[in-house]
Structure formats: C-alpha cells, structure tokens
Amino acid sequence: MRAAVFEAEGLKLAIADRPTPTAGPGELVLRVGFCGICGSDLHATEPSPFPLDRGTVLGHEFAGTVAATGAPDWQVGDRAIGVPLMPCADCAPRGDCRDALGILCPRGRIIGLAASAPGAYAEYVRLPARMALRVPAGLDLAHAALAEPLAVGAHAVRKAGALLGARVLVIGAGPIGLAVTAFAALSGPRVLAVSEPDPARRERALGLGAAHGIDPGQDAVAASFARAAGGPPEVVFECAGATGLLRHAIEVAGISARVVVVGVCRTEDTLLPRVAIRKELSVQFVLGYVRDDFALVLDTLAAGRIDAARFITRVIGLDALPDTFESLRHPNPEAKVLIAP
C-alpha cells in the first residue's frame, strides 16, 4: 500500500510503499476513506524533548470501510471510525485498557504517533475492533472522519460542567476551538463568544453557534466580551495552546469562573497565581477523549445538530500531502484538511 512516512525533522513526509496490514484476532483493517491532518501531527514532526519515531506513518483522525476482519461482529464493507488508541502489551489481548485509562495510560500508544502503531496517512490502517465504532447510515464518511477532533471538543465541554445560562468565551477557532464552540452552543449558554484573530475562522465559529466574534488584535478581549455579554466570562476555554494564553484566560475570566485548558502549549509558560487566587478560579486541564465522546459525536452528526461541512476546507490526495503538510506549519485560515488516500 501507499503511505506518507515521517523520515526526520526538517524533511517533508515521503510517499512510500508499505506492507498492507493484516487483521489478527480481535482486529480490523480499514480501507481509509478520509483522514484529517491534525495540529498534533505537525507538532510531533518538529523538534521536541519527545521526538517522533522515524518511520512513523501519521494519521489518527480517520474513517473508512472494513477491508479485513478478525472480529466476528464486524463484516467486510462495514463503515467505521476508530478511537485511535492501541493498548499496551499487557492489555492487548482484551483490545483496550483494563484500567479504563484510555488516552491517559502512559503505556498505551496513539495510532499514528508511534512507529509501532501506523496511522491513516495511508491506504489502510489496523486497529483493535474494540476501538472501532460504526458509522450511522446516511452519515457522510468525510463527516465521520471529523469524529476525533469533535470528540476532543465534546470531552472538553463535558469536563467544563454545566454551561446552561452561562457566559462562555472560547479562545481560538482552529479545529479544536470550533469543536468546543459547536458543543458549547448545544449546551445552552446564555452568551457564547469566540476570540480569534483570523476573520475566516471567526466566521466559521459564528456559523457553528457562537453569537459574537472578537478580534483580539483589534479589541480588548475582556472589554469586548463584557459589552456583548453584559459581564465577564463565567467559563473560558483556551483552545489555541500558544504561549501566554493561559495567563490571558485567567486575566479575562470573571470571579469564580472556570478556565478549561484544551490547547497544548509545548513551551514553558508563566502566569501570576495571585490573579487566579483573587478570583477563586477553577482551572481544569483536559486531554483527548473517552469512547463515549466518539459515540456522542456520531449521534450528533447523524442527527444533523452540527454542520460538519463548516469544518472541512480542503480534501487532498496522498501525492499532495507532503507539500500541504508543510504549508500548514505557517499561519493559515484553514479549518480541517482531509486526506482521501
């Protein structure tokens, strides 16, 4: 099969022939219909204290059709998405984490972020059958491929607690910020605003349920939010992960507010604890998702409650992937770019 392979930092992904995976007992092989390019993939291929294995096939946001099955309740041709987690050697016989730690387990692997767990920047991908979910009838497979980033948004909104009647601010309107916006909008906030410098991304957020868009390069975020909402944010989602934004989220949050940290800052950062203490803020860090988040996303998409098409800005083939991947390292107005291998 053809696959895009990470060879080294500073080099473009290479399109190469790789062995087509086979399905062992309790496993599935999917013919990849669509796979999203994630910011985590970009960051993983950059210099880091935790370098990516050379030879890794990236890609953890995928949907496809079963091409081979080692599980009796799955048939060739079934449509599926995957929770992209591979359990450790001790848990592999059962197909998932015995302690139900999921993505939090330090011994597990994320499909597409380790050479030993090849991902879906390829024509085929293998995963444990227990980590697969069926795509509802009538749901576009390209939209189903959004399940992973949308599950991140669903999980963050769950962790935030009740949003009904709350004044909510989302910082950042990249794919994860949009996912948080979409699920926050479904949770009944009194006011939902998004702070995002790119006008195209702000417009997408408005189309997914935000009532107000704030340009942080032109307006003071706290003052703009207060004018629109009648008071400061009671819940702030930090979804960009840039240096200084956690401090910013704490500064703009209201008294007794909740700050939910979704963006992954990859550098050391600073904040002034006294600001958070004087407001008695609650700060919640979140990572990834659980299987139930994927099930919720599929049900929500199938019901038409989220306009999935607003997330997808381009669909490319494998041959275009190396150059497109590099272009996404720079500031851009894209939301989700999908690969159709």
C-alpha positions as CSV (number, residue, x, y, z in Angstrom):
1,M,0.0,0.0,0.0
2,R,1.0,3.7,-0.3
3,A,1.6,5.7,2.8
4,A,3.1,9.0,3.9
5,V,6.1,8.4,6.1
6,F,7.9,10.7,8.6
7,E,11.7,10.3,7.9
8,A,13.3,13.1,10.0
9,E,12.7,16.5,11.4
10,G,13.1,19.1,8.7
11,L,12.2,16.8,5.9
12,K,8.9,16.5,4.0
13,L,6.8,13.4,4.5
14,A,7.8,10.8,2.0
15,I,5.3,8.8,-0.1
16,A,6.4,5.2,0.1
17,D,5.2,1.6,-0.3
18,R,4.5,-0.1,3.0
19,P,3.2,-3.6,3.7
20,T,-0.6,-3.7,3.8
21,P,-1.6,-4.6,7.4
22,T,-3.5,-7.8,8.1
23,A,-6.2,-8.3,10.7
24,G,-5.3,-10.6,13.6
25,P,-7.8,-11.9,16.2
26,G,-9.9,-9.0,17.5
27,E,-8.5,-6.6,15.0
28,L,-9.8,-4.7,11.9
29,V,-8.1,-3.4,8.9
30,L,-9.9,-0.3,7.4
31,R,-9.6,0.9,3.9
32,V,-9.1,4.6,4.7
33,G,-11.8,6.8,3.2
34,F,-10.7,10.0,4.8
35,C,-8.1,11.1,7.4
36,G,-7.7,14.6,8.9
37,I,-4.4,16.5,9.3
38,C,-4.1,17.4,13.0
39,G,-2.1,20.1,14.6
40,S,-0.7,17.3,16.8
41,D,0.8,15.7,13.7
42,L,2.5,18.9,12.7
43,H,3.9,19.4,16.2
44,A,5.0,15.8,16.5
45,T,7.3,16.3,13.5
46,E,9.0,19.3,14.9
47,P,12.0,19.4,17.4
48,S,10.8,18.2,20.8
49,P,12.0,16.7,24.0
50,F,9.8,13.7,22.9
51,P,10.9,13.1,19.3
52,L,8.6,11.2,16.9
53,D,10.0,7.8,15.9
54,R,11.5,7.8,12.4
55,G,9.4,5.7,10.0
56,T,6.1,6.7,11.7
57,V,3.0,6.8,9.5
58,L,1.0,9.6,10.9
59,G,-2.8,10.0,11.0
60,H,-5.2,9.4,13.9
61,E,-8.4,11.1,12.6
62,F,-9.9,8.5,10.2
63,A,-13.0,6.9,8.8
64,G,-13.2,4.0,6.4
65,T,-14.6,0.7,5.4
66,V,-13.6,-2.7,6.8
67,A,-11.3,-4.5,4.4
68,A,-10.3,-7.4,6.7
69,T,-11.7,-8.5,10.0
70,G,-10.6,-10.7,12.9
71,A,-13.7,-9.9,14.9
72,P,-17.0,-11.9,14.5
73,D,-19.3,-8.9,14.8
74,W,-17.6,-6.9,12.0
75,Q,-18.0,-7.7,8.3
76,V,-16.1,-6.6,5.3
77,G,-17.7,-3.5,3.9
78,D,-18.9,-2.2,7.3
79,R,-18.2,1.6,7.7
80,A,-16.3,2.5,10.8
81,I,-14.3,5.2,12.7
82,G,-11.6,4.4,15.3
83,V,-10.8,5.6,18.7
84,P,-7.1,5.8,17.8
85,L,-5.7,4.1,20.9
86,M,-3.5,0.9,21.0
87,P,-3.3,-0.7,24.4
88,C,0.0,-1.8,26.0
89,A,1.2,-5.3,25.6
90,D,-0.5,-6.4,28.9
91,C,-3.9,-5.2,27.7
92,A,-3.5,-6.0,24.0
93,P,-5.3,-9.4,24.4
94,R,-8.5,-7.7,25.5
95,G,-8.2,-4.9,23.0
96,D,-8.4,-1.9,25.4
97,C,-7.0,-0.6,28.7
98,R,-8.0,-2.8,31.6
99,D,-7.9,0.2,33.9
100,A,-10.1,2.2,31.6
101,L,-7.4,5.0,31.4
102,G,-7.7,5.3,27.7
103,I,-5.5,8.1,26.3
104,L,-4.3,8.8,29.9
105,C,-2.5,5.5,30.2
106,P,1.3,6.2,30.0
107,R,1.9,2.7,28.5
108,G,-0.6,3.0,25.6
109,R,0.1,4.3,22.2
110,I,-1.8,6.6,19.9
111,I,-2.3,5.2,16.4
112,G,-0.4,7.5,14.1
113,L,2.0,8.8,16.7
114,A,4.4,5.9,17.0
115,A,6.2,3.8,14.5
116,S,4.8,0.7,16.2
117,A,1.2,1.9,15.6
118,P,1.0,3.1,12.0
119,G,-1.7,5.6,11.3
120,A,-4.1,6.5,8.4
121,Y,-1.9,8.7,6.2
122,A,-2.1,5.5,4.2
123,E,-4.5,3.4,2.1
124,Y,-5.2,1.0,5.0
125,V,-5.0,1.2,8.8
126,R,-5.2,-1.5,11.5
127,L,-6.9,-1.0,14.9
128,P,-8.4,-3.1,17.7
129,A,-12.0,-4.0,16.9
130,R,-13.0,-2.8,20.4
131,M,-11.8,0.7,19.5
132,A,-14.0,0.9,16.4
133,L,-17.5,2.4,16.2
134,R,-20.0,2.0,13.4
135,V,-20.7,5.0,11.2
136,P,-24.5,5.6,11.2
137,A,-26.4,5.0,8.0
138,G,-26.6,8.2,5.9
139,L,-23.7,9.9,7.6
140,D,-21.1,11.1,5.0
141,L,-17.8,9.2,5.6
142,A,-15.9,12.5,5.3
143,H,-18.0,14.0,8.1
144,A,-17.5,10.8,10.2
145,A,-13.7,11.4,9.9
146,L,-14.2,14.5,12.0
147,A,-15.2,12.4,14.9
148,E,-11.8,12.5,16.6
149,P,-11.4,16.3,16.8
150,L,-15.1,16.7,17.6
151,A,-14.6,14.2,20.4
152,V,-11.9,16.5,21.9
153,G,-14.4,19.3,21.9
154,A,-17.2,17.2,23.4
155,H,-14.9,16.0,26.1
156,A,-13.7,19.5,27.0
157,V,-17.3,20.7,27.2
158,R,-18.2,17.7,29.5
159,K,-15.3,18.5,31.7
160,A,-16.3,22.1,32.0
161,G,-19.5,21.2,33.8
162,A,-22.9,22.9,33.3
163,L,-23.0,25.7,30.7
164,L,-26.7,26.3,30.8
165,G,-27.2,30.0,31.2
166,A,-23.5,30.8,31.4
167,R,-21.4,33.4,29.8
168,V,-18.9,31.5,27.8
169,L,-15.7,32.5,25.9
170,V,-13.7,30.3,23.6
171,I,-10.2,31.4,22.8
172,G,-9.0,30.2,19.4
173,A,-11.1,29.0,16.4
174,G,-8.9,26.4,14.9
175,P,-10.4,22.9,14.5
176,I,-10.4,22.2,18.3
177,G,-11.8,25.6,19.1
178,L,-14.5,25.1,16.5
179,A,-15.3,21.7,18.0
180,V,-15.6,23.2,21.5
181,T,-17.8,26.0,20.1
182,A,-20.1,23.6,18.4
183,F,-20.7,21.5,21.6
184,A,-20.8,24.6,23.9
185,A,-23.5,26.0,21.6
186,L,-25.6,22.8,22.1
187,S,-25.2,23.1,25.9
188,G,-27.4,26.2,26.4
189,P,-25.1,29.1,27.2
190,R,-26.6,32.5,27.8
191,V,-23.8,34.0,25.7
192,L,-21.1,32.3,23.6
193,A,-18.3,34.4,22.1
194,V,-15.1,33.4,20.3
195,S,-11.8,35.3,20.3
196,E,-9.9,34.6,17.1
197,P,-7.6,36.9,15.0
198,D,-8.4,35.2,11.6
199,P,-11.6,36.5,10.1
200,A,-12.4,33.3,8.2
201,R,-12.1,31.3,11.4
202,R,-14.2,33.8,13.3
203,E,-16.9,33.4,10.6
204,R,-16.8,29.6,10.9
205,A,-17.3,29.9,14.7
206,L,-20.3,32.1,14.2
207,G,-21.8,29.5,11.8
208,L,-21.3,26.9,14.5
209,G,-23.2,28.7,17.2
210,A,-21.1,31.5,18.5
211,A,-23.1,34.7,19.0
212,H,-20.1,37.0,18.9
213,G,-16.7,37.1,17.3
214,I,-13.8,39.1,18.9
215,D,-10.7,40.1,17.0
216,P,-8.0,40.1,19.8
217,G,-5.7,42.1,17.6
218,Q,-8.2,45.0,17.3
219,D,-10.2,44.8,20.5
220,A,-9.5,44.3,24.2
221,V,-11.0,40.9,24.7
222,A,-12.3,41.4,28.3
223,A,-14.0,44.7,27.4
224,S,-15.4,43.4,24.1
225,F,-16.8,40.3,25.8
226,A,-18.4,42.4,28.6
227,R,-20.1,44.7,26.2
228,A,-21.6,41.8,24.3
229,A,-22.4,39.6,27.2
230,G,-23.3,42.0,30.0
231,G,-20.5,40.8,32.2
232,P,-17.2,38.8,32.2
233,P,-16.9,35.2,31.1
234,E,-18.1,32.5,33.6
235,V,-16.4,29.8,31.6
236,V,-13.3,30.2,29.4
237,F,-12.0,27.6,27.0
238,E,-8.4,28.1,26.0
239,C,-8.1,26.2,22.7
240,A,-5.0,27.6,21.0
241,G,-2.1,26.4,23.2
242,A,0.1,29.4,22.4
243,T,2.5,30.8,25.0
244,G,0.8,33.4,27.2
245,L,-2.8,32.3,26.5
246,L,-3.3,30.5,29.9
247,R,-2.3,33.7,31.6
248,H,-4.7,35.6,29.3
249,A,-7.6,33.3,30.0
250,I,-7.1,33.8,33.8
251,E,-7.0,37.5,33.3
252,V,-10.2,37.8,31.3
253,A,-12.2,35.3,33.4
254,G,-14.7,36.6,35.9
255,I,-14.9,35.9,39.6
256,S,-15.4,32.2,40.5
257,A,-15.1,31.4,36.8
258,R,-13.9,28.1,35.3
259,V,-11.0,28.0,32.9
260,V,-10.7,24.9,30.8
261,V,-7.3,24.3,29.1
262,V,-7.7,22.4,25.9
263,G,-4.9,23.8,23.8
264,V,-1.5,22.1,24.2
265,C,1.3,24.6,24.9
266,R,4.6,23.0,24.0
267,T,6.8,25.5,25.8
268,E,7.3,26.7,29.3
269,D,4.8,29.4,30.3
270,T,4.3,31.8,33.1
271,L,1.2,33.1,35.0
272,L,0.5,35.2,38.0
273,P,-1.2,32.9,40.6
274,R,-2.4,35.9,42.6
275,V,-4.8,36.9,39.8
276,A,-6.4,33.4,39.8
277,I,-6.4,33.3,43.6
278,R,-8.2,36.7,44.0
279,K,-10.9,35.4,41.7
280,E,-11.1,31.9,43.2
281,L,-10.9,30.4,39.7
282,S,-11.1,26.7,38.9
283,V,-8.6,25.6,36.3
284,Q,-9.3,22.3,34.5
285,F,-6.7,20.7,32.1
286,V,-8.2,18.2,29.7
287,L,-6.7,15.6,27.3
288,G,-8.4,13.9,24.4
289,Y,-11.5,11.9,25.0
290,V,-13.1,8.7,26.0
291,R,-15.0,6.2,23.8
292,D,-18.4,7.7,24.9
293,D,-17.3,11.1,23.4
294,F,-17.0,9.4,20.0
295,A,-20.4,7.8,20.3
296,L,-21.9,11.2,21.2
297,V,-20.3,12.8,18.2
298,L,-21.6,10.2,15.8
299,D,-25.1,10.6,17.1
300,T,-24.9,14.4,17.0
301,L,-23.6,14.3,13.4
302,A,-26.2,11.8,12.3
303,A,-28.9,14.0,13.8
304,G,-27.7,17.0,11.9
305,R,-27.1,19.0,15.0
306,I,-23.6,20.1,13.9
307,D,-22.9,21.4,10.4
308,A,-19.9,19.2,9.7
309,A,-19.3,20.8,6.3
310,R,-18.2,24.0,8.0
311,F,-15.1,22.2,9.4
312,I,-13.8,20.9,6.0
313,T,-11.8,23.4,3.9
314,R,-10.0,21.0,1.6
315,V,-9.7,17.4,0.5
316,I,-6.4,16.2,-1.0
317,G,-4.8,13.0,-2.2
318,L,-1.7,11.4,-0.8
319,D,0.5,12.9,-3.5
320,A,-0.4,16.5,-2.4
321,L,0.1,15.7,1.3
322,P,3.8,16.4,1.7
323,D,3.6,20.0,0.4
324,T,0.2,20.7,2.1
325,F,1.5,19.4,5.4
326,E,4.4,21.8,5.3
327,S,2.2,24.7,4.3
328,L,0.0,24.1,7.4
329,R,3.0,24.9,9.7
330,H,2.5,28.6,9.0
331,P,-0.4,30.8,10.0
332,N,-3.4,30.0,7.7
333,P,-7.2,30.3,7.6
334,E,-7.7,26.5,7.2
335,A,-10.1,24.5,9.4
336,K,-9.8,20.8,8.7
337,V,-7.9,19.5,5.7
338,L,-8.8,15.9,4.9
339,I,-6.7,13.3,3.0
340,A,-8.5,10.9,0.7
341,P,-5.9,8.2,0.2
